[in-house]
């Protein structure tokens, strides 16, 4: 973000929104096992839901 010059508040919002989308949905992170943050969150949510279902029956 340091290399961008923004021409208006709207321009800044669009550029930052695009960056956030790329960062969270397109760019894998080594600390997350090379998953995107969105994919990691989806997997963790599914895992927690499955754990909750399993705990109801045990």
Protein Blocks (a to p, Z undefined) as FASTA:
>chain_A
ZZpccfbfklmmmmmmmmmmmmmmmmccfkloopafklmmmmmmmmmmmmmmmmmmZZ
